[in-house]
Amino acid sequence: MDNPWGKPVYDSSHLYQLYAHLRSQEQLSDAHRSALGILLYPAVKAHLSEQVELQGHAIRIECVDLAERWDEVEMQLLEVVKRP
């Protein structure tokens, strides 16, 4: 998503929704109490890679450029899941 100045940005409501989901799962296990969440956005000729931490949960915001060839899109997706 772009803001009025053409810079890619994420929708904060998506961040809050993912955070609420992470919090709702915390009672399941120790791993769930510090689970990582990823917001993944499709993009065309744009890049966004950010990370925030909210009460013990790291949340990453990532874009995958769908204008690339399929093998490049696959590589981008694999990179997203490999990153800590």
PyMOL Python script that loads the backbone (N, CA, C, O; Angstrom):
from pymol import cmd

cmd.read_pdbstr("""\
ATOM      1  N   MET A   1       0.842  -1.174   0.000  1.00  0.00           N
ATOM      2  CA  MET A   1       0.000   0.000   0.000  1.00  0.00           C
ATOM      3  C   MET A   1       0.892   1.244   0.000  1.00  0.00           C
ATOM      4  O   MET A   1       1.961   1.236   0.611  1.00  0.00           O
ATOM      5  N   ASP A   2       0.475   2.282  -0.662  1.00  0.00           N
ATOM      6  CA  ASP A   2       1.231   3.528  -0.705  1.00  0.00           C
ATOM      7  C   ASP A   2       0.495   4.609   0.058  1.00  0.00           C
ATOM      8  O   ASP A   2      -0.735   4.648   0.092  1.00  0.00           O
ATOM      9  N   ASN A   3       1.283   5.494   0.675  1.00  0.00           N
ATOM     10  CA  ASN A   3       0.675   6.670   1.279  1.00  0.00           C
ATOM     11  C   ASN A   3       0.595   7.762   0.219  1.00  0.00           C
ATOM     12  O   ASN A   3       1.035   7.528  -0.906  1.00  0.00           O
ATOM     13  N   PRO A   4       0.053   8.947   0.521  1.00  0.00           N
ATOM     14  CA  PRO A   4      -0.098   9.984  -0.502  1.00  0.00           C
ATOM     15  C   PRO A   4       1.225  10.454  -1.114  1.00  0.00           C
ATOM     16  O   PRO A   4       1.222  11.067  -2.181  1.00  0.00           O
ATOM     17  N   TRP A   5       2.345  10.177  -0.461  1.00  0.00           N
ATOM     18  CA  TRP A   5       3.646  10.610  -0.969  1.00  0.00           C
ATOM     19  C   TRP A   5       4.352   9.505  -1.735  1.00  0.00           C
ATOM     20  O   TRP A   5       5.515   9.659  -2.109  1.00  0.00           O
ATOM     21  N   GLY A   6       3.660   8.378  -1.977  1.00  0.00           N
ATOM     22  CA  GLY A   6       4.215   7.302  -2.779  1.00  0.00           C
ATOM     23  C   GLY A   6       5.081   6.319  -2.008  1.00  0.00           C
ATOM     24  O   GLY A   6       5.643   5.400  -2.605  1.00  0.00           O
ATOM     25  N   LYS A   7       5.202   6.490  -0.694  1.00  0.00           N
ATOM     26  CA  LYS A   7       6.017   5.585   0.103  1.00  0.00           C
ATOM     27  C   LYS A   7       5.162   4.396   0.550  1.00  0.00           C
ATOM     28  O   LYS A   7       4.035   4.588   1.007  1.00  0.00           O
ATOM     29  N   PRO A   8       5.689   3.159   0.423  1.00  0.00           N
ATOM     30  CA  PRO A   8       4.904   2.004   0.869  1.00  0.00           C
ATOM     31  C   PRO A   8       4.698   2.033   2.382  1.00  0.00           C
ATOM     32  O   PRO A   8       5.632   2.296   3.139  1.00  0.00           O
ATOM     33  N   VAL A   9       3.489   1.768   2.807  1.00  0.00           N
ATOM     34  CA  VAL A   9       3.142   1.724   4.230  1.00  0.00           C
ATOM     35  C   VAL A   9       2.213   0.539   4.460  1.00  0.00           C
ATOM     36  O   VAL A   9       1.645  -0.006   3.514  1.00  0.00           O
ATOM     37  N   TYR A  10       2.063   0.150   5.706  1.00  0.00           N
ATOM     38  CA  TYR A  10       1.151  -0.927   6.055  1.00  0.00           C
ATOM     39  C   TYR A  10      -0.084  -0.345   6.727  1.00  0.00           C
ATOM     40  O   TYR A  10      -0.080   0.791   7.199  1.00  0.00           O
ATOM     41  N   ASP A  11      -1.120  -1.135   6.758  1.00  0.00           N
ATOM     42  CA  ASP A  11      -2.375  -0.739   7.389  1.00  0.00           C
ATOM     43  C   ASP A  11      -2.285  -1.094   8.874  1.00  0.00           C
ATOM     44  O   ASP A  11      -2.206  -2.274   9.216  1.00  0.00           O
ATOM     45  N   SER A  12      -2.297  -0.106   9.753  1.00  0.00           N
ATOM     46  CA  SER A  12      -2.124  -0.366  11.182  1.00  0.00           C
ATOM     47  C   SER A  12      -3.230  -1.260  11.739  1.00  0.00           C
ATOM     48  O   SER A  12      -3.008  -1.958  12.729  1.00  0.00           O
ATOM     49  N   SER A  13      -4.407  -1.256  11.131  1.00  0.00           N
ATOM     50  CA  SER A  13      -5.461  -2.143  11.629  1.00  0.00           C
ATOM     51  C   SER A  13      -5.071  -3.606  11.433  1.00  0.00           C
ATOM     52  O   SER A  13      -5.470  -4.459  12.225  1.00  0.00           O
ATOM     53  N   HIS A  14      -4.294  -3.909  10.389  1.00  0.00           N
ATOM     54  CA  HIS A  14      -3.813  -5.273  10.183  1.00  0.00           C
ATOM     55  C   HIS A  14      -2.839  -5.652  11.296  1.00  0.00           C
ATOM     56  O   HIS A  14      -2.857  -6.777  11.796  1.00  0.00           O
ATOM     57  N   LEU A  15      -1.992  -4.699  11.674  1.00  0.00           N
ATOM     58  CA  LEU A  15      -1.043  -4.924  12.760  1.00  0.00           C
ATOM     59  C   LEU A  15      -1.788  -5.239  14.062  1.00  0.00           C
ATOM     60  O   LEU A  15      -1.435  -6.186  14.764  1.00  0.00           O
ATOM     61  N   TYR A  16      -2.797  -4.462  14.378  1.00  0.00           N
ATOM     62  CA  TYR A  16      -3.566  -4.677  15.600  1.00  0.00           C
ATOM     63  C   TYR A  16      -4.297  -6.015  15.570  1.00  0.00           C
ATOM     64  O   TYR A  16      -4.393  -6.692  16.594  1.00  0.00           O
ATOM     65  N   GLN A  17      -4.808  -6.399  14.414  1.00  0.00           N
ATOM     66  CA  GLN A  17      -5.518  -7.668  14.299  1.00  0.00           C
ATOM     67  C   GLN A  17      -4.558  -8.838  14.523  1.00  0.00           C
ATOM     68  O   GLN A  17      -4.896  -9.786  15.233  1.00  0.00           O
ATOM     69  N   LEU A  18      -3.373  -8.781  13.929  1.00  0.00           N
ATOM     70  CA  LEU A  18      -2.390  -9.843  14.115  1.00  0.00           C
ATOM     71  C   LEU A  18      -1.939  -9.893  15.576  1.00  0.00           C
ATOM     72  O   LEU A  18      -1.805 -10.976  16.146  1.00  0.00           O
ATOM     73  N   TYR A  19      -1.707  -8.739  16.176  1.00  0.00           N
ATOM     74  CA  TYR A  19      -1.314  -8.674  17.584  1.00  0.00           C
ATOM     75  C   TYR A  19      -2.394  -9.305  18.480  1.00  0.00           C
ATOM     76  O   TYR A  19      -2.075 -10.069  19.392  1.00  0.00           O
ATOM     77  N   ALA A  20      -3.652  -8.989  18.224  1.00  0.00           N
ATOM     78  CA  ALA A  20      -4.744  -9.563  19.010  1.00  0.00           C
ATOM     79  C   ALA A  20      -4.768 -11.082  18.867  1.00  0.00           C
ATOM     80  O   ALA A  20      -5.003 -11.796  19.841  1.00  0.00           O
ATOM     81  N   HIS A  21      -4.527 -11.573  17.659  1.00  0.00           N
ATOM     82  CA  HIS A  21      -4.498 -13.026  17.447  1.00  0.00           C
ATOM     83  C   HIS A  21      -3.342 -13.656  18.226  1.00  0.00           C
ATOM     84  O   HIS A  21      -3.528 -14.681  18.881  1.00  0.00           O
ATOM     85  N   LEU A  22      -2.160 -13.057  18.161  1.00  0.00           N
ATOM     86  CA  LEU A  22      -1.013 -13.589  18.904  1.00  0.00           C
ATOM     87  C   LEU A  22      -1.309 -13.635  20.400  1.00  0.00           C
ATOM     88  O   LEU A  22      -1.010 -14.625  21.068  1.00  0.00           O
ATOM     89  N   ARG A  23      -1.893 -12.566  20.919  1.00  0.00           N
ATOM     90  CA  ARG A  23      -2.220 -12.515  22.353  1.00  0.00           C
ATOM     91  C   ARG A  23      -3.262 -13.569  22.730  1.00  0.00           C
ATOM     92  O   ARG A  23      -3.199 -14.134  23.822  1.00  0.00           O
ATOM     93  N   SER A  24      -4.208 -13.835  21.849  1.00  0.00           N
ATOM     94  CA  SER A  24      -5.269 -14.803  22.164  1.00  0.00           C
ATOM     95  C   SER A  24      -4.741 -16.234  22.227  1.00  0.00           C
ATOM     96  O   SER A  24      -5.417 -17.116  22.757  1.00  0.00           O
ATOM     97  N   GLN A  25      -3.550 -16.475  21.697  1.00  0.00           N
ATOM     98  CA  GLN A  25      -2.975 -17.824  21.677  1.00  0.00           C
ATOM     99  C   GLN A  25      -1.936 -18.056  22.771  1.00  0.00           C
ATOM    100  O   GLN A  25      -1.418 -19.165  22.897  1.00  0.00           O
ATOM    101  N   GLU A  26      -1.624 -17.036  23.560  1.00  0.00           N
ATOM    102  CA  GLU A  26      -0.530 -17.116  24.527  1.00  0.00           C
ATOM    103  C   GLU A  26      -0.692 -18.228  25.558  1.00  0.00           C
ATOM    104  O   GLU A  26       0.310 -18.771  26.023  1.00  0.00           O
ATOM    105  N   GLN A  27      -1.897 -18.577  25.924  1.00  0.00           N
ATOM    106  CA  GLN A  27      -2.117 -19.574  26.971  1.00  0.00           C
ATOM    107  C   GLN A  27      -1.820 -20.994  26.497  1.00  0.00           C
ATOM    108  O   GLN A  27      -1.791 -21.912  27.316  1.00  0.00           O
ATOM    109  N   LEU A  28      -1.599 -21.199  25.209  1.00  0.00           N
ATOM    110  CA  LEU A  28      -1.411 -22.549  24.680  1.00  0.00           C
ATOM    111  C   LEU A  28      -0.065 -23.173  25.048  1.00  0.00           C
ATOM    112  O   LEU A  28       0.014 -24.376  25.298  1.00  0.00           O
ATOM    113  N   SER A  29       1.004 -22.349  25.083  1.00  0.00           N
ATOM    114  CA  SER A  29       2.328 -22.887  25.413  1.00  0.00           C
ATOM    115  C   SER A  29       3.311 -21.738  25.615  1.00  0.00           C
ATOM    116  O   SER A  29       2.997 -20.579  25.344  1.00  0.00           O
ATOM    117  N   ASP A  30       4.508 -22.080  26.097  1.00  0.00           N
ATOM    118  CA  ASP A  30       5.562 -21.076  26.240  1.00  0.00           C
ATOM    119  C   ASP A  30       5.930 -20.485  24.878  1.00  0.00           C
ATOM    120  O   ASP A  30       6.157 -19.281  24.759  1.00  0.00           O
ATOM    121  N   ALA A  31       5.989 -21.335  23.857  1.00  0.00           N
ATOM    122  CA  ALA A  31       6.327 -20.857  22.513  1.00  0.00           C
ATOM    123  C   ALA A  31       5.289 -19.848  22.013  1.00  0.00           C
ATOM    124  O   ALA A  31       5.645 -18.877  21.346  1.00  0.00           O
ATOM    125  N   HIS A  32       4.037 -20.068  22.324  1.00  0.00           N
ATOM    126  CA  HIS A  32       2.976 -19.153  21.889  1.00  0.00           C
ATOM    127  C   HIS A  32       3.085 -17.796  22.582  1.00  0.00           C
ATOM    128  O   HIS A  32       2.660 -16.784  22.025  1.00  0.00           O
ATOM    129  N   ARG A  33       3.651 -17.763  23.792  1.00  0.00           N
ATOM    130  CA  ARG A  33       3.769 -16.500  24.522  1.00  0.00           C
ATOM    131  C   ARG A  33       4.753 -15.535  23.867  1.00  0.00           C
ATOM    132  O   ARG A  33       4.708 -14.332  24.125  1.00  0.00           O
ATOM    133  N   SER A  34       5.639 -16.053  23.024  1.00  0.00           N
ATOM    134  CA  SER A  34       6.594 -15.175  22.342  1.00  0.00           C
ATOM    135  C   SER A  34       6.594 -15.414  20.833  1.00  0.00           C
ATOM    136  O   SER A  34       7.611 -15.214  20.169  1.00  0.00           O
ATOM    137  N   ALA A  35       5.463 -15.836  20.301  1.00  0.00           N
ATOM    138  CA  ALA A  35       5.362 -16.168  18.875  1.00  0.00           C
ATOM    139  C   ALA A  35       5.609 -14.949  17.989  1.00  0.00           C
ATOM    140  O   ALA A  35       5.301 -13.815  18.358  1.00  0.00           O
ATOM    141  N   LEU A  36       6.168 -15.210  16.825  1.00  0.00           N
ATOM    142  CA  LEU A  36       6.420 -14.201  15.798  1.00  0.00           C
ATOM    143  C   LEU A  36       5.222 -14.140  14.864  1.00  0.00           C
ATOM    144  O   LEU A  36       4.653 -15.173  14.510  1.00  0.00           O
ATOM    145  N   GLY A  37       4.839 -12.939  14.468  1.00  0.00           N
ATOM    146  CA  GLY A  37       3.783 -12.768  13.478  1.00  0.00           C
ATOM    147  C   GLY A  37       4.335 -12.068  12.248  1.00  0.00           C
ATOM    148  O   GLY A  37       5.250 -11.251  12.352  1.00  0.00           O
ATOM    149  N   ILE A  38       3.788 -12.381  11.096  1.00  0.00           N
ATOM    150  CA  ILE A  38       4.229 -11.747   9.847  1.00  0.00           C
ATOM    151  C   ILE A  38       3.012 -11.247   9.081  1.00  0.00           C
ATOM    152  O   ILE A  38       2.084 -12.006   8.798  1.00  0.00           O
ATOM    153  N   LEU A  39       3.029  -9.966   8.752  1.00  0.00           N
ATOM    154  CA  LEU A  39       2.060  -9.399   7.811  1.00  0.00           C
ATOM    155  C   LEU A  39       2.731  -9.430   6.450  1.00  0.00           C
ATOM    156  O   LEU A  39       3.799  -8.844   6.277  1.00  0.00           O
ATOM    157  N   LEU A  40       2.135 -10.093   5.496  1.00  0.00           N
ATOM    158  CA  LEU A  40       2.722 -10.234   4.170  1.00  0.00           C
ATOM    159  C   LEU A  40       1.814  -9.558   3.159  1.00  0.00           C
ATOM    160  O   LEU A  40       0.654  -9.934   2.993  1.00  0.00           O
ATOM    161  N   TYR A  41       2.362  -8.551   2.486  1.00  0.00           N
ATOM    162  CA  TYR A  41       1.591  -7.791   1.510  1.00  0.00           C
ATOM    163  C   TYR A  41       2.098  -8.061   0.095  1.00  0.00           C
ATOM    164  O   TYR A  41       3.307  -8.149  -0.123  1.00  0.00           O
ATOM    165  N   PRO A  42       1.189  -8.192  -0.864  1.00  0.00           N
ATOM    166  CA  PRO A  42       1.612  -8.215  -2.258  1.00  0.00           C
ATOM    167  C   PRO A  42       1.979  -6.791  -2.674  1.00  0.00           C
ATOM    168  O   PRO A  42       1.396  -5.824  -2.185  1.00  0.00           O
ATOM    169  N   ALA A  43       2.933  -6.674  -3.564  1.00  0.00           N
ATOM    170  CA  ALA A  43       3.355  -5.356  -4.027  1.00  0.00           C
ATOM    171  C   ALA A  43       3.752  -5.445  -5.495  1.00  0.00           C
ATOM    172  O   ALA A  43       3.983  -6.531  -6.028  1.00  0.00           O
ATOM    173  N   VAL A  44       3.824  -4.305  -6.123  1.00  0.00           N
ATOM    174  CA  VAL A  44       4.333  -4.198  -7.485  1.00  0.00           C
ATOM    175  C   VAL A  44       5.350  -3.073  -7.488  1.00  0.00           C
ATOM    176  O   VAL A  44       5.013  -1.905  -7.299  1.00  0.00           O
ATOM    177  N   LYS A  45       6.604  -3.450  -7.709  1.00  0.00           N
ATOM    178  CA  LYS A  45       7.714  -2.488  -7.748  1.00  0.00           C
ATOM    179  C   LYS A  45       7.841  -1.698  -6.443  1.00  0.00           C
ATOM    180  O   LYS A  45       8.189  -0.517  -6.465  1.00  0.00           O
ATOM    181  N   ALA A  46       7.564  -2.333  -5.327  1.00  0.00           N
ATOM    182  CA  ALA A  46       7.700  -1.675  -4.024  1.00  0.00           C
ATOM    183  C   ALA A  46       8.321  -2.654  -3.050  1.00  0.00           C
ATOM    184  O   ALA A  46       8.229  -3.871  -3.217  1.00  0.00           O
ATOM    185  N   HIS A  47       8.957  -2.099  -2.028  1.00  0.00           N
ATOM    186  CA  HIS A  47       9.569  -2.935  -1.001  1.00  0.00           C
ATOM    187  C   HIS A  47       9.276  -2.341   0.361  1.00  0.00           C
ATOM    188  O   HIS A  47       9.405  -1.135   0.568  1.00  0.00           O
ATOM    189  N   LEU A  48       8.882  -3.192   1.278  1.00  0.00           N
ATOM    190  CA  LEU A  48       8.642  -2.781   2.652  1.00  0.00           C
ATOM    191  C   LEU A  48       9.076  -3.926   3.537  1.00  0.00           C
ATOM    192  O   LEU A  48       8.613  -5.055   3.374  1.00  0.00           O
ATOM    193  N   SER A  49       9.969  -3.640   4.481  1.00  0.00           N
ATOM    194  CA  SER A  49      10.427  -4.641   5.431  1.00  0.00           C
ATOM    195  C   SER A  49      10.667  -3.933   6.753  1.00  0.00           C
ATOM    196  O   SER A  49      11.634  -3.189   6.913  1.00  0.00           O
ATOM    197  N   GLU A  50       9.769  -4.178   7.693  1.00  0.00           N
ATOM    198  CA  GLU A  50       9.839  -3.522   9.006  1.00  0.00           C
ATOM    199  C   GLU A  50       9.602  -4.571  10.076  1.00  0.00           C
ATOM    200  O   GLU A  50       9.057  -5.642   9.810  1.00  0.00           O
ATOM    201  N   GLN A  51      10.021  -4.242  11.295  1.00  0.00           N
ATOM    202  CA  GLN A  51       9.726  -5.109  12.427  1.00  0.00           C
ATOM    203  C   GLN A  51       9.412  -4.252  13.641  1.00  0.00           C
ATOM    204  O   GLN A  51      10.068  -3.242  13.894  1.00  0.00           O
ATOM    205  N   VAL A  52       8.403  -4.670  14.386  1.00  0.00           N
ATOM    206  CA  VAL A  52       8.044  -4.025  15.646  1.00  0.00           C
ATOM    207  C   VAL A  52       7.950  -5.111  16.706  1.00  0.00           C
ATOM    208  O   VAL A  52       7.759  -6.286  16.391  1.00  0.00           O
ATOM    209  N   GLU A  53       8.085  -4.714  17.953  1.00  0.00           N
ATOM    210  CA  GLU A  53       7.904  -5.654  19.062  1.00  0.00           C
ATOM    211  C   GLU A  53       6.829  -5.099  19.976  1.00  0.00           C
ATOM    212  O   GLU A  53       6.898  -3.950  20.413  1.00  0.00           O
ATOM    213  N   LEU A  54       5.835  -5.927  20.260  1.00  0.00           N
ATOM    214  CA  LEU A  54       4.728  -5.536  21.130  1.00  0.00           C
ATOM    215  C   LEU A  54       4.563  -6.585  22.218  1.00  0.00           C
ATOM    216  O   LEU A  54       4.167  -7.716  21.935  1.00  0.00           O
ATOM    217  N   GLN A  55       4.859  -6.228  23.437  1.00  0.00           N
ATOM    218  CA  GLN A  55       4.686  -7.096  24.603  1.00  0.00           C
ATOM    219  C   GLN A  55       5.184  -8.517  24.362  1.00  0.00           C
ATOM    220  O   GLN A  55       4.454  -9.489  24.560  1.00  0.00           O
ATOM    221  N   GLY A  56       6.437  -8.619  23.932  1.00  0.00           N
ATOM    222  CA  GLY A  56       7.059  -9.928  23.761  1.00  0.00           C
ATOM    223  C   GLY A  56       6.813 -10.601  22.431  1.00  0.00           C
ATOM    224  O   GLY A  56       7.327 -11.694  22.194  1.00  0.00           O
ATOM    225  N   HIS A  57       6.047  -9.984  21.561  1.00  0.00           N
ATOM    226  CA  HIS A  57       5.783 -10.554  20.238  1.00  0.00           C
ATOM    227  C   HIS A  57       6.450  -9.689  19.161  1.00  0.00           C
ATOM    228  O   HIS A  57       6.152  -8.503  19.025  1.00  0.00           O
ATOM    229  N   ALA A  58       7.346 -10.304  18.409  1.00  0.00           N
ATOM    230  CA  ALA A  58       7.916  -9.627  17.247  1.00  0.00           C
ATOM    231  C   ALA A  58       6.917  -9.760  16.105  1.00  0.00           C
ATOM    232  O   ALA A  58       6.385 -10.841  15.852  1.00  0.00           O
ATOM    233  N   ILE A  59       6.671  -8.656  15.423  1.00  0.00           N
ATOM    234  CA  ILE A  59       5.776  -8.660  14.259  1.00  0.00           C
ATOM    235  C   ILE A  59       6.537  -8.043  13.101  1.00  0.00           C
ATOM    236  O   ILE A  59       7.024  -6.916  13.183  1.00  0.00           O
ATOM    237  N   ARG A  60       6.628  -8.807  12.022  1.00  0.00           N
ATOM    238  CA  ARG A  60       7.308  -8.330  10.816  1.00  0.00           C
ATOM    239  C   ARG A  60       6.290  -7.943   9.765  1.00  0.00           C
ATOM    240  O   ARG A  60       5.252  -8.587   9.617  1.00  0.00           O
ATOM    241  N   ILE A  61       6.602  -6.883   9.036  1.00  0.00           N
ATOM    242  CA  ILE A  61       5.779  -6.435   7.919  1.00  0.00           C
ATOM    243  C   ILE A  61       6.647  -6.574   6.674  1.00  0.00           C
ATOM    244  O   ILE A  61       7.698  -5.941   6.571  1.00  0.00           O
ATOM    245  N   GLU A  62       6.212  -7.396   5.738  1.00  0.00           N
ATOM    246  CA  GLU A  62       7.005  -7.706   4.545  1.00  0.00           C
ATOM    247  C   GLU A  62       6.156  -7.572   3.288  1.00  0.00           C
ATOM    248  O   GLU A  62       4.938  -7.740   3.323  1.00  0.00           O
ATOM    249  N   CYS A  63       6.817  -7.267   2.181  1.00  0.00           N
ATOM    250  CA  CYS A  63       6.177  -7.224   0.864  1.00  0.00           C
ATOM    251  C   CYS A  63       6.844  -8.235  -0.054  1.00  0.00           C
ATOM    252  O   CYS A  63       8.038  -8.514   0.062  1.00  0.00           O
ATOM    253  N   VAL A  64       6.065  -8.768  -0.949  1.00  0.00           N
ATOM    254  CA  VAL A  64       6.570  -9.615  -2.025  1.00  0.00           C
ATOM    255  C   VAL A  64       6.154  -8.961  -3.325  1.00  0.00           C
ATOM    256  O   VAL A  64       4.974  -8.697  -3.554  1.00  0.00           O
ATOM    257  N   ASP A  65       7.137  -8.702  -4.176  1.00  0.00           N
ATOM    258  CA  ASP A  65       6.891  -8.006  -5.439  1.00  0.00           C
ATOM    259  C   ASP A  65       6.353  -8.981  -6.482  1.00  0.00           C
ATOM    260  O   ASP A  65       7.099  -9.797  -7.024  1.00  0.00           O
ATOM    261  N   LEU A  66       5.065  -8.890  -6.756  1.00  0.00           N
ATOM    262  CA  LEU A  66       4.419  -9.806  -7.693  1.00  0.00           C
ATOM    263  C   LEU A  66       4.673  -9.460  -9.160  1.00  0.00           C
ATOM    264  O   LEU A  66       4.236 -10.182 -10.056  1.00  0.00           O
ATOM    265  N   ALA A  67       5.378  -8.360  -9.401  1.00  0.00           N
ATOM    266  CA  ALA A  67       5.729  -8.012 -10.776  1.00  0.00           C
ATOM    267  C   ALA A  67       6.975  -8.778 -11.248  1.00  0.00           C
ATOM    268  O   ALA A  67       7.327  -8.747 -12.427  1.00  0.00           O
ATOM    269  N   GLU A  68       7.621  -9.453 -10.319  1.00  0.00           N
ATOM    270  CA  GLU A  68       8.814 -10.226 -10.662  1.00  0.00           C
ATOM    271  C   GLU A  68       8.423 -11.551 -11.309  1.00  0.00           C
ATOM    272  O   GLU A  68       7.259 -11.952 -11.287  1.00  0.00           O
ATOM    273  N   ARG A  69       9.425 -12.224 -11.889  1.00  0.00           N
ATOM    274  CA  ARG A  69       9.193 -13.566 -12.429  1.00  0.00           C
ATOM    275  C   ARG A  69       8.824 -14.511 -11.291  1.00  0.00           C
ATOM    276  O   ARG A  69       9.177 -14.259 -10.139  1.00  0.00           O
ATOM    277  N   TRP A  70       8.119 -15.592 -11.600  1.00  0.00           N
ATOM    278  CA  TRP A  70       7.638 -16.505 -10.561  1.00  0.00           C
ATOM    279  C   TRP A  70       8.764 -17.046  -9.700  1.00  0.00           C
ATOM    280  O   TRP A  70       8.586 -17.201  -8.492  1.00  0.00           O
ATOM    281  N   ASP A  71       9.942 -17.343 -10.298  1.00  0.00           N
ATOM    282  CA  ASP A  71      11.043 -17.889  -9.498  1.00  0.00           C
ATOM    283  C   ASP A  71      11.595 -16.845  -8.521  1.00  0.00           C
ATOM    284  O   ASP A  71      12.057 -17.200  -7.437  1.00  0.00           O
ATOM    285  N   GLU A  72      11.550 -15.570  -8.894  1.00  0.00           N
ATOM    286  CA  GLU A  72      11.966 -14.501  -7.997  1.00  0.00           C
ATOM    287  C   GLU A  72      10.945 -14.318  -6.867  1.00  0.00           C
ATOM    288  O   GLU A  72      11.323 -14.092  -5.717  1.00  0.00           O
ATOM    289  N   VAL A  73       9.671 -14.414  -7.191  1.00  0.00           N
ATOM    290  CA  VAL A  73       8.623 -14.336  -6.158  1.00  0.00           C
ATOM    291  C   VAL A  73       8.817 -15.475  -5.161  1.00  0.00           C
ATOM    292  O   VAL A  73       8.733 -15.265  -3.951  1.00  0.00           O
ATOM    293  N   GLU A  74       9.073 -16.668  -5.663  1.00  0.00           N
ATOM    294  CA  GLU A  74       9.315 -17.811  -4.778  1.00  0.00           C
ATOM    295  C   GLU A  74      10.515 -17.549  -3.871  1.00  0.00           C
ATOM    296  O   GLU A  74      10.465 -17.836  -2.675  1.00  0.00           O
ATOM    297  N   MET A  75      11.584 -17.011  -4.432  1.00  0.00           N
ATOM    298  CA  MET A  75      12.779 -16.719  -3.637  1.00  0.00           C
ATOM    299  C   MET A  75      12.478 -15.671  -2.561  1.00  0.00           C
ATOM    300  O   MET A  75      12.957 -15.783  -1.433  1.00  0.00           O
ATOM    301  N   GLN A  76      11.688 -14.656  -2.910  1.00  0.00           N
ATOM    302  CA  GLN A  76      11.305 -13.642  -1.920  1.00  0.00           C
ATOM    303  C   GLN A  76      10.516 -14.263  -0.776  1.00  0.00           C
ATOM    304  O   GLN A  76      10.761 -13.954   0.391  1.00  0.00           O
ATOM    305  N   LEU A  77       9.568 -15.136  -1.105  1.00  0.00           N
ATOM    306  CA  LEU A  77       8.775 -15.805  -0.072  1.00  0.00           C
ATOM    307  C   LEU A  77       9.647 -16.672   0.835  1.00  0.00           C
ATOM    308  O   LEU A  77       9.464 -16.678   2.053  1.00  0.00           O
ATOM    309  N   LEU A  78      10.590 -17.400   0.247  1.00  0.00           N
ATOM    310  CA  LEU A  78      11.484 -18.226   1.047  1.00  0.00           C
ATOM    311  C   LEU A  78      12.354 -17.372   1.963  1.00  0.00           C
ATOM    312  O   LEU A  78      12.625 -17.760   3.099  1.00  0.00           O
ATOM    313  N   GLU A  79      12.790 -16.224   1.483  1.00  0.00           N
ATOM    314  CA  GLU A  79      13.582 -15.314   2.313  1.00  0.00           C
ATOM    315  C   GLU A  79      12.766 -14.789   3.486  1.00  0.00           C
ATOM    316  O   GLU A  79      13.287 -14.648   4.592  1.00  0.00           O
ATOM    317  N   VAL A  80      11.515 -14.506   3.255  1.00  0.00           N
ATOM    318  CA  VAL A  80      10.637 -14.009   4.332  1.00  0.00           C
ATOM    319  C   VAL A  80      10.557 -15.036   5.466  1.00  0.00           C
ATOM    320  O   VAL A  80      10.672 -14.673   6.636  1.00  0.00           O
ATOM    321  N   VAL A  81      10.364 -16.294   5.134  1.00  0.00           N
ATOM    322  CA  VAL A  81      10.210 -17.296   6.188  1.00  0.00           C
ATOM    323  C   VAL A  81      11.526 -17.717   6.814  1.00  0.00           C
ATOM    324  O   VAL A  81      11.526 -18.265   7.916  1.00  0.00           O
ATOM    325  N   LYS A  82      12.653 -17.480   6.144  1.00  0.00           N
ATOM    326  CA  LYS A  82      13.968 -17.816   6.697  1.00  0.00           C
ATOM    327  C   LYS A  82      14.436 -16.794   7.734  1.00  0.00           C
ATOM    328  O   LYS A  82      15.141 -17.147   8.679  1.00  0.00           O
ATOM    329  N   ARG A  83      14.047 -15.536   7.561  1.00  0.00           N
ATOM    330  CA  ARG A  83      14.512 -14.486   8.475  1.00  0.00           C
ATOM    331  C   ARG A  83      13.995 -14.717   9.884  1.00  0.00           C
ATOM    332  O   ARG A  83      12.856 -15.141  10.082  1.00  0.00           O
ATOM    333  N   PRO A  84      14.855 -14.429  10.868  1.00  0.00           N
ATOM    334  CA  PRO A  84      14.397 -14.562  12.271  1.00  0.00           C
ATOM    335  C   PRO A  84      13.427 -13.493  12.667  1.00  0.00           C
ATOM    336  O   PRO A  84      12.959 -13.475  13.805  1.00  0.00           O
TER     337      PRO A  84
END
""", "prot")
cmd.dss("prot")
cmd.show_as("cartoon", "prot")
cmd.util.cbc("prot")
cmd.orient("prot")
